[in-house]
Amino acid sequence: MSMVTVLLLTSLGLAHAQAPAPAPNPQMATAQASFEALPEAERKAIQADLIWAGGFTGATSGSFGALTFRAINTFKSGRGPADGVLPPAERAALAKAAQAARDAAGFRLIADDKTGVRIGVPTKLLPKRDVTPAGGRWQSADEKVTLDTSASPPGDNLAVLFEKATTVNPNSPRKITYKLLRPDFFVVTGETPTGKFYRRLAAGPQGLRGFSIGYDKAQAASVDKLVIAIAGSFEPFPSGPMPTQGSAVPVAAQGLPAGGTPLPGGQPAARPNIRSGVALLVGDKLALGAAVTAEGCRSLSIGGRNAKLRAKDEASGLALFDLDGAVVAKPISLGGQARPGVPLVLIAYGSGAGQPQEQALPGEGAEAGGRPAVLAPLQPGQAGAAVFDRQARLVGTVANEPAGQLVAGVAPLRRHAMVGGEAILSLLARNGASLPVAGGQAGPELSTGAVVSAVGSAVVPLLCGR
């Protein structure tokens, strides 16, 4: 199952202040090493089980993070130490508890003949099955919960459909609470006065395939978790045979040690502690980023090149980095200050299959304490995210480390302090560099995809080895 199957669910409202980045947790690092020594299928199976028995609300990607650590400890409460590690007996207990919860919901992985997707369906909640012109349909007996699948042949444009799905109609009470567009899929969540909805659409060689679920707000307490599980099971373009129902066989049952293949002495192989961030190419061998991402780094990589800190600006929180070799990118220019309410596009990186993946995030100009800010769904690890206006002009950079709880792998909208063009130009000038300033009248607004196409190559991942 692809890691991109699970971006989900709802906005929690606004947080008006940034929390300081937490100090490294040695216990969590040990748990991460143990978890990541497991086969990928087992890591994903653990996370899928934790949705049902540990309150896990993240993506079943097989990647370890704070949500997985907390969910393991939630499940272990009263069973063992809160160390984020699952010994064989506790792993078996987790699988048993999760399967009992699945059985209680009648959760079954179904191959939808009409669309070709695979998706998990809580059949006890959604006993009514039907078809629509676009795909399959499952509904509750009172029709207050509806799950639809859909498919269309090649030709439809994902970015165009995303813009249509997220366009706000002033005459409609429908409210978008989260939206995310990537090259191969989009996610949109929202609310109406009485209901909630989640939609995902993925692009592939066979066309577009997706699903949507809508439900009454009065049932949110019980349905929210099921939506997470449904999204976690979704495969738009499945390959190979249908997996067996239920969780994967625990590693211990396969005759393997719970920590994976051990080194001599019984210790799992250690993995480096990596901090992620985002950098902006402002010259052939020069990048701009958030100073916080370079703190305590034993090694530093930007855009796949070795890098070292050249200068740091304490006032703005920005830093300049010299790169060991040029990185080819389209040139960028600076725009004006983003006014509150103006739509923006943020380009950052998330983690997928162990590799950084570019993300285009919707944003909106804002203020925080009288200073420029951006309202956006940034996640931890996206400090340095570049902010562009709808003419693909740089208007700022997020210098603080985003913090806060994710919901099903999705960050809700929050205000993030933004360092504007004036501070960026000042730092560059003090170090013998510059960026062109866009002049003249603003052109027509570009779509999110067009902005990424114009300037996305200038935004690259930053990796700090500690």
C-alpha positions as CSV (number, residue, x, y, z in Angstrom):
1,M,0.0,0.0,0.0
2,S,1.4,3.4,-1.0
3,M,2.1,5.9,1.8
4,V,0.0,8.5,0.1
5,T,-3.2,6.5,0.8
6,V,-3.8,8.1,4.2
7,L,-3.8,11.9,4.2
8,L,-7.0,12.7,6.2
9,L,-9.4,14.3,8.2
10,T,-10.2,17.6,9.7
11,S,-9.1,21.1,10.8
12,L,-8.8,21.7,14.5
13,G,-8.9,25.5,14.3
14,L,-6.1,28.0,14.7
15,A,-3.2,28.0,17.0
16,H,-1.9,31.6,17.4
17,A,1.5,30.9,18.7
18,Q,4.3,28.5,17.8
19,A,5.5,26.1,20.4
20,P,9.3,25.7,20.7
21,A,10.8,22.7,19.0
22,P,10.9,19.7,21.4
23,A,14.3,18.4,22.5
24,P,15.4,15.1,21.1
25,N,13.9,12.2,23.0
26,P,16.5,9.3,23.5
27,Q,13.7,6.9,24.3
28,M,11.9,7.7,21.1
29,A,15.1,7.3,19.1
30,T,15.5,3.8,20.6
31,A,11.9,3.0,19.7
32,Q,12.4,4.3,16.2
33,A,15.5,2.1,15.6
34,S,13.5,-0.9,16.8
35,F,10.5,-0.1,14.7
36,E,12.4,0.7,11.5
37,A,14.4,-2.5,11.7
38,L,11.2,-4.4,11.0
39,P,10.1,-5.3,7.4
40,E,8.0,-2.5,5.8
41,A,4.9,-4.7,5.6
42,E,5.0,-5.3,9.4
43,R,5.6,-1.6,10.2
44,K,2.5,-0.7,8.2
45,A,0.5,-3.5,9.8
46,I,1.4,-2.3,13.3
47,Q,0.2,1.2,12.4
48,A,-3.0,-0.2,10.9
49,D,-3.6,-2.1,14.1
50,L,-2.9,1.0,16.2
51,I,-5.7,2.8,14.4
52,W,-8.1,0.3,15.9
53,A,-6.4,-0.3,19.3
54,G,-4.1,2.6,20.0
55,G,-5.8,5.8,18.9
56,F,-3.3,6.2,16.0
57,T,-4.3,9.1,13.7
58,G,-1.4,9.1,11.3
59,A,-0.6,7.7,8.0
60,T,0.1,3.9,7.7
61,S,3.3,4.7,5.8
62,G,5.6,2.5,7.8
63,S,7.5,5.6,8.9
64,F,8.0,6.2,12.6
65,G,7.1,9.4,14.3
66,A,5.6,10.9,17.4
67,L,2.1,9.7,16.5
68,T,3.3,6.1,16.3
69,F,5.3,6.4,19.5
70,R,2.3,7.8,21.4
71,A,-0.1,5.3,20.0
72,I,2.1,2.3,21.0
73,N,2.4,3.7,24.5
74,T,-1.4,4.3,24.6
75,F,-1.9,0.6,23.7
76,K,0.8,-0.5,26.2
77,S,-0.8,1.5,29.1
78,G,-1.0,-1.0,32.0
79,R,0.9,-3.7,30.0
80,G,4.5,-2.5,30.2
81,P,6.8,0.5,30.2
82,A,5.9,3.5,28.0
83,D,9.0,3.1,25.8
84,G,7.4,2.9,22.4
85,V,8.6,-0.7,21.8
86,L,6.4,-3.7,21.2
87,P,7.9,-7.0,22.4
88,P,6.5,-10.1,20.7
89,A,3.8,-10.7,23.4
90,E,2.5,-7.2,23.2
91,R,2.6,-7.2,19.4
92,A,0.5,-10.3,19.4
93,A,-1.9,-8.7,21.9
94,L,-2.2,-5.6,19.6
95,A,-3.0,-7.7,16.6
96,K,-5.7,-9.5,18.6
97,A,-7.2,-6.3,20.0
98,A,-7.2,-4.7,16.5
99,Q,-8.8,-7.6,14.9
100,A,-11.5,-7.7,17.5
101,A,-12.3,-4.1,16.8
102,R,-12.4,-4.7,13.0
103,D,-14.7,-7.6,13.5
104,A,-17.0,-5.5,15.7
105,A,-17.2,-3.0,12.8
106,G,-17.5,-5.6,10.2
107,F,-14.5,-4.0,8.5
108,R,-13.7,-5.8,5.2
109,L,-11.3,-5.1,2.4
110,I,-13.3,-5.0,-0.8
111,A,-12.3,-5.0,-4.4
112,D,-14.7,-2.6,-6.1
113,D,-15.4,-4.1,-9.5
114,K,-16.8,-0.9,-11.0
115,T,-13.8,1.3,-10.3
116,G,-10.9,-1.2,-9.7
117,V,-10.0,0.2,-6.3
118,R,-9.5,-1.7,-3.1
119,I,-11.0,-0.1,0.0
120,G,-11.9,-1.1,3.5
121,V,-15.6,-0.9,4.3
122,P,-17.2,-1.1,7.8
123,T,-20.0,-3.3,6.7
124,K,-22.0,-3.2,9.9
125,L,-22.2,0.6,9.8
126,L,-22.7,0.6,6.0
127,P,-24.8,-2.5,5.2
128,K,-26.5,-1.0,2.1
129,R,-24.6,-1.5,-1.1
130,D,-25.4,0.1,-4.5
131,V,-23.8,1.5,-7.6
132,T,-23.7,5.0,-9.0
133,P,-22.8,6.2,-12.5
134,A,-19.3,6.9,-11.2
135,G,-18.6,3.8,-9.0
136,G,-19.7,1.9,-5.9
137,R,-21.8,3.1,-2.9
138,W,-22.1,1.9,0.7
139,Q,-24.6,3.5,3.1
140,S,-25.8,3.2,6.6
141,A,-29.4,2.0,7.1
142,D,-30.6,5.6,7.8
143,E,-28.5,6.9,4.9
144,K,-26.7,9.4,7.2
145,V,-23.3,8.0,6.3
146,T,-22.4,7.4,2.6
147,L,-19.1,6.1,1.1
148,D,-18.7,6.5,-2.6
149,T,-15.9,5.3,-5.0
150,S,-15.3,6.8,-8.4
151,A,-13.3,6.3,-11.5
152,S,-12.8,8.2,-14.7
153,P,-10.7,7.3,-17.8
154,P,-7.4,9.2,-18.7
155,G,-8.0,12.8,-19.8
156,D,-9.4,14.5,-16.7
157,N,-7.0,17.0,-15.2
158,L,-6.3,16.5,-11.5
159,A,-5.3,20.1,-10.8
160,V,-8.4,21.4,-12.5
161,L,-10.7,19.2,-10.4
162,F,-8.8,20.2,-7.3
163,E,-9.4,23.9,-8.0
164,K,-13.1,23.1,-8.7
165,A,-13.4,21.0,-5.5
166,T,-11.9,23.8,-3.3
167,T,-13.5,26.9,-4.9
168,V,-15.6,28.7,-2.2
169,N,-19.1,29.5,-3.2
170,P,-20.3,32.5,-1.1
171,N,-23.9,31.3,-1.4
172,S,-23.1,27.8,-0.1
173,P,-22.6,26.9,3.6
174,R,-20.0,24.4,2.6
175,K,-16.7,25.1,4.3
176,I,-13.3,23.7,3.3
177,T,-11.2,22.7,6.4
178,Y,-8.2,21.1,4.7
179,K,-6.9,20.8,1.1
180,L,-3.7,19.4,-0.3
181,L,-2.6,19.0,-3.9
182,R,0.3,16.7,-5.0
183,P,1.2,15.7,-8.5
184,D,-0.5,12.3,-8.2
185,F,-3.4,13.0,-5.8
186,F,-5.4,15.5,-3.8
187,V,-7.2,15.5,-0.5
188,V,-10.1,17.8,0.4
189,T,-12.0,17.8,3.7
190,G,-14.8,20.0,4.9
191,E,-18.0,20.6,6.7
192,T,-21.5,21.7,6.2
193,P,-23.8,23.0,9.0
194,T,-24.8,19.4,9.8
195,G,-22.2,17.2,8.2
196,K,-18.6,16.4,7.5
197,F,-16.9,15.1,4.4
198,Y,-13.6,13.8,3.1
199,R,-12.5,13.3,-0.5
200,R,-9.4,11.8,-2.1
201,L,-8.7,11.6,-5.8
202,A,-5.6,9.9,-7.2
203,A,-4.1,10.0,-10.7
204,G,-2.5,7.0,-12.5
205,P,-2.1,5.6,-16.0
206,Q,-5.6,4.2,-15.9
207,G,-7.1,7.6,-15.2
208,L,-8.5,9.1,-11.9
209,R,-9.7,7.0,-9.0
210,G,-10.9,8.1,-5.7
211,F,-13.4,7.9,-2.9
212,S,-15.5,10.3,-0.7
213,I,-17.3,9.8,2.5
214,G,-19.9,12.1,4.0
215,Y,-21.6,11.8,7.4
216,D,-23.8,13.5,9.9
217,K,-21.9,15.5,12.5
218,A,-23.9,13.9,15.3
219,Q,-22.1,10.6,14.4
220,A,-18.6,12.1,14.2
221,A,-17.4,10.6,17.5
222,S,-17.7,7.1,16.2
223,V,-17.3,7.6,12.4
224,D,-14.1,9.7,12.5
225,K,-12.0,6.7,13.5
226,L,-13.6,4.6,10.8
227,V,-12.8,7.3,8.2
228,I,-9.1,7.0,9.2
229,A,-9.2,3.3,8.8
230,I,-11.0,3.5,5.4
231,A,-8.4,6.0,4.1
232,G,-5.6,3.8,5.5
233,S,-6.9,0.9,3.5
234,F,-7.5,2.7,0.2
235,E,-5.5,1.5,-2.9
236,P,-6.5,3.4,-6.0
237,F,-4.4,1.3,-8.3
238,P,-3.8,-2.1,-6.5
239,S,-1.3,-4.6,-7.7
240,G,-0.8,-8.2,-6.7
241,P,-3.4,-10.5,-5.0
242,M,-5.9,-9.3,-2.5
243,P,-4.3,-9.2,1.0
244,T,-5.7,-11.5,3.6
245,Q,-8.2,-9.9,5.9
246,G,-7.0,-8.7,9.3
247,S,-3.6,-7.6,10.4
248,A,-0.3,-9.0,9.2
249,V,1.1,-11.9,11.1
250,P,3.2,-10.5,13.9
251,V,6.9,-10.7,13.4
252,A,7.3,-12.9,16.5
253,A,4.9,-15.5,14.9
254,Q,7.2,-15.7,11.9
255,G,10.1,-16.7,14.1
256,L,11.9,-13.3,13.9
257,P,13.0,-11.2,16.9
258,A,10.7,-8.3,17.6
259,G,13.5,-5.8,16.9
260,G,14.2,-7.1,13.5
261,T,17.5,-8.7,12.3
262,P,19.9,-8.2,15.3
263,L,23.5,-7.3,15.2
264,P,25.9,-9.4,17.2
265,G,25.1,-8.9,20.8
266,G,21.4,-8.7,20.1
267,Q,21.0,-5.0,19.4
268,P,19.1,-3.8,16.4
269,A,21.0,-1.7,13.8
270,A,21.0,1.9,14.8
271,R,19.7,4.5,12.4
272,P,20.9,8.1,12.3
273,N,18.6,10.7,13.8
274,I,17.5,12.9,10.9
275,R,15.9,16.3,11.1
276,S,14.1,17.5,8.0
277,G,13.6,21.0,6.7
278,V,13.2,23.0,3.5
279,A,15.6,25.3,1.6
280,L,15.3,27.7,-1.2
281,L,17.9,28.0,-3.9
282,V,19.0,31.6,-4.2
283,G,22.1,31.1,-6.3
284,D,24.1,28.3,-8.1
285,K,25.7,27.2,-4.9
286,L,23.7,29.1,-2.3
287,A,20.5,28.2,-0.4
288,L,18.3,30.0,2.1
289,G,16.6,28.2,4.9
290,A,15.5,28.3,8.6
291,A,18.4,28.5,11.0
292,V,16.6,26.1,13.4
293,T,17.0,23.2,10.9
294,A,20.8,23.5,11.1
295,E,21.2,23.4,14.8
296,G,23.4,20.5,16.1
297,C,24.0,19.0,12.7
298,R,26.8,16.6,12.2
299,S,26.1,16.5,8.5
300,L,24.0,18.7,6.3
301,S,22.5,18.0,2.9
302,I,20.5,20.4,0.7
303,G,19.0,19.3,-2.6
304,G,21.2,16.2,-2.5
305,R,24.4,18.3,-2.1
306,N,26.6,18.5,1.0
307,A,26.1,21.9,2.6
308,K,27.6,24.1,5.3
309,L,26.3,27.1,7.2
310,R,27.6,30.4,5.8
311,A,25.6,32.9,7.9
312,K,22.8,33.1,10.4
313,D,20.5,36.0,11.1
314,E,19.3,35.9,14.7
315,A,16.6,38.6,14.2
316,S,14.8,36.8,11.4
317,G,15.7,33.2,12.1
318,L,17.0,32.7,8.6
319,A,20.3,31.2,7.5
320,L,22.4,30.9,4.3
321,F,24.1,27.7,3.3
322,D,26.9,27.1,0.8
323,L,26.4,24.0,-1.4
324,D,29.1,21.6,-2.6
325,G,28.1,22.0,-6.2
326,A,25.4,23.7,-8.2
327,V,21.8,22.6,-8.2
328,V,19.9,23.5,-11.4
329,A,16.7,25.4,-10.7
330,K,14.4,27.9,-12.4
331,P,15.1,31.5,-11.2
332,I,12.7,33.1,-8.7
333,S,11.9,36.7,-8.0
334,L,10.5,38.5,-5.0
335,G,7.0,39.9,-4.8
336,G,5.5,42.4,-2.4
337,Q,4.3,41.8,1.1
338,A,1.4,39.4,1.3
339,R,-1.8,41.1,2.7
340,P,-4.1,39.3,5.1
341,G,-6.6,37.1,3.2
342,V,-4.6,36.9,0.0
343,P,-4.3,33.3,-1.3
344,L,-0.8,31.9,-1.3
345,V,1.0,28.7,-2.2
346,L,3.6,27.1,0.1
347,I,6.1,24.6,-1.2
348,A,7.6,22.2,1.3
349,Y,8.7,18.6,1.6
350,G,7.1,15.7,3.4
351,S,8.4,12.2,4.0
352,G,7.2,9.3,1.8
353,A,8.8,5.8,1.5
354,G,11.8,7.1,3.3
355,Q,12.4,9.9,0.8
356,P,11.5,13.6,0.8
357,Q,8.5,14.3,-1.4
358,E,7.6,17.8,-2.6
359,Q,4.3,19.2,-1.4
360,A,2.2,22.1,-2.6
361,L,0.1,23.5,0.3
362,P,-2.6,26.1,0.2
363,G,-2.0,29.2,2.3
364,E,-3.5,32.6,3.1
365,G,-1.8,35.8,4.1
366,A,-2.3,36.6,7.8
367,E,-0.9,38.5,10.8
368,A,0.4,37.3,14.1
369,G,1.3,39.9,16.8
370,G,1.3,42.6,14.1
371,R,3.9,40.8,12.0
372,P,3.4,39.0,8.7
373,A,2.2,35.4,8.9
374,V,0.7,32.7,6.8
375,L,-2.2,30.5,7.5
376,A,-1.3,27.0,6.3
377,P,-1.3,23.3,7.2
378,L,2.4,22.9,7.8
379,Q,3.7,19.9,9.6
380,P,6.8,19.4,11.8
381,G,9.8,19.1,9.6
382,Q,8.7,21.9,7.2
383,A,10.6,24.8,8.7
384,G,12.0,26.8,5.8
385,A,8.9,26.3,3.6
386,A,8.8,28.9,0.8
387,V,5.7,31.0,0.4
388,F,4.7,32.3,-3.1
389,D,1.8,34.5,-4.3
390,R,-0.4,33.4,-7.1
391,Q,1.9,35.0,-9.7
392,A,4.7,32.6,-8.5
393,R,6.6,35.4,-6.8
394,L,8.4,34.7,-3.4
395,V,6.7,36.6,-0.6
396,G,8.4,35.0,2.4
397,T,9.8,32.0,4.2
398,V,8.6,30.2,7.4
399,A,11.6,30.3,9.8
400,N,10.1,28.6,12.8
401,E,9.6,24.8,13.2
402,P,5.9,24.0,12.8
403,A,4.6,22.2,15.8
404,G,1.3,20.7,16.9
405,Q,-0.7,17.5,16.7
406,L,-1.5,15.9,13.3
407,V,-4.8,14.3,12.6
408,A,-4.6,11.2,10.5
409,G,-1.3,12.4,9.1
410,V,-2.7,15.9,8.2
411,A,-1.8,19.1,9.9
412,P,-4.7,21.5,10.5
413,L,-4.6,25.2,9.5
414,R,-2.4,27.3,11.8
415,R,-0.8,30.7,11.8
416,H,2.9,30.6,11.2
417,A,5.2,33.6,11.4
418,M,6.6,34.5,8.0
419,V,9.9,36.3,7.2
420,G,9.1,38.7,4.3
421,G,11.1,39.8,1.3
422,E,12.8,42.8,3.0
423,A,14.5,40.6,5.6
424,I,15.5,38.1,2.9
425,L,17.0,40.8,0.7
426,S,18.9,42.2,3.7
427,L,20.5,38.9,4.6
428,L,21.4,38.2,1.0
429,A,22.9,41.7,0.6
430,R,25.1,41.3,3.7
431,N,26.5,38.2,2.1
432,G,27.1,39.4,-1.4
433,A,24.0,37.9,-3.0
434,S,20.7,39.1,-4.3
435,L,17.3,38.2,-5.8
436,P,15.5,40.1,-8.5
437,V,12.4,42.1,-7.4
438,A,9.4,41.6,-9.6
439,G,8.0,44.9,-10.9
440,G,5.1,46.0,-12.9
441,Q,1.5,45.0,-12.6
442,A,0.5,41.6,-11.3
443,G,-0.6,39.1,-13.9
444,P,-3.5,36.7,-13.8
445,E,-3.7,34.3,-10.8
446,L,-2.0,31.0,-11.5
447,S,-3.3,27.6,-10.3
448,T,-1.4,25.8,-7.6
449,G,0.0,23.4,-10.2
450,A,1.2,26.3,-12.4
451,V,2.9,27.9,-9.4
452,V,4.7,24.7,-8.6
453,S,5.7,24.2,-12.2
454,A,7.1,27.8,-12.4
455,V,9.2,27.8,-9.2
456,G,9.1,24.3,-7.6
457,S,12.6,23.3,-8.7
458,A,14.0,26.1,-6.6
459,V,12.6,24.6,-3.4
460,V,14.6,21.6,-2.2
461,P,14.8,19.3,0.9
462,L,17.2,19.9,3.7
463,L,18.4,17.0,5.8
464,C,20.3,17.4,9.0
465,G,22.1,14.4,10.5
466,R,22.5,14.5,14.2
